[in-house]
Amino acid sequence: MPSTVSGCPPGSEVEILENTAWSCAHGVDRWRADCGCASGAHPGWNQAWRAPLRISFDMLRDRLDPLYRTQAAELLRDPREAREEYLRVALDRSDARREQFLGRQSRRPLDP
């Protein structure tokens, strides 16, 4: 497990029911399709934009992942672990945090 996960053990265990969502009777389709639910009763409002956005995000992920793996492997000891640990840098943008991250993750000296 990456260090960021092992440092935050779970407080409880839950079971997720597939394709369900507490906020919509249509389940997870609310996040990937025009499920038909409306917010605020705005005339003409719809969610038709969600499916193309989800497809775009998936396509972007599928194209970036192989590129990240090959390019990051030249710079980072463990690209997957570095990706997970980078959340700490995003939450604390201090020079010290960036230098710690690069010290642990980089294969060679890198500028912060």
N, C-alpha and C positions, 0 to 999 in steps of 0.2 A: 504494500500500500504506500502511496506517496505520503511524505511526512505531514502534509497539510491535513490529510484525512486521519492519520493515526493520532494526531494531536487533539482531535475533536471526536471522542467516542460518542456513539448515539445515546440519547437519553431514554429512548424506548424503541420498540419495534412495531411496525404496522404492516398490514397487508393491503396492497393496492388492488382494487378491482379494475381490471383492464377496461379501457374505453369508457371510463366514467369521469365525471367532473361534478364537484359539489355545486358549482355555480350555473350549471346549464343542464336541462333535461336531455339535451342532445349529446351529452358526454364530451369527449375530446374533440369532436367535430367543431365545436365552438372555436377552437384554435386553428383549424385548418380548412374550414369550409364556410359557406354561407348557410349556417344552420337555421336561420329564420328568426332567431331571437332578436329583439330590438332593445336598445337602451335609450330611455328617455322619450320614446314615442315620436321620433323625428320623422316627418313624412319623407318618403323616398330613401330613407337610410337603409343600407344593407351591409352585408359582410362579404360581398363577392370578391373583394380585394384580398381576402385572407388566403384563399387557395393559391393564387399566383405568388403571393409573398412567401408562403411556406415552401412552394416548389423552388423558388429562387434561393431561399436559405439553404435548402437541401442540396441544390446544385452547387452553390458556393462552397459548402462544407465538403462535398465530394471532390471538388477540384482543388481546394486548398489543402486538404489533409495530406495527400501524397507529396505536394510541394513542401509543406511544412516539415514532414518527416525527413526528406532528403536534405533540405537546406539547413534545418535546425541541427541535424546530426553532425554537421561540420563545425558547429559553434558550441553546442551544448552536450554535456555528458549523457543526459537522459531527457530527450525532448518532451516526452509525455510527463515526466515528473516536473520538469521546468514549467510546462504549461499549467499544471495544477498549482504549483507553488507561486506562480506569478500573481495569483489573486492577492497575496499578502502585499506585494509591491503596489498593486492597483489601489489597495485600501490605505496604504501608507507610502506616499511618494517621496519620502525623505531620501537624501543622498545615502545615509547609512543603510537603509533598507535595500536600496538598489545595489549598493556595493556588496552587501551580504549575499543577496541573490546571485549576483554575477560570480562572486567568490565560490559559492557552492555549485553553481550550475555550469559555468563556462569551461570549455576545454582549454582555452588560452585567454590571456588578458583581453578584456573587451571594455570599451568605454561605456559608462552608465547611460 
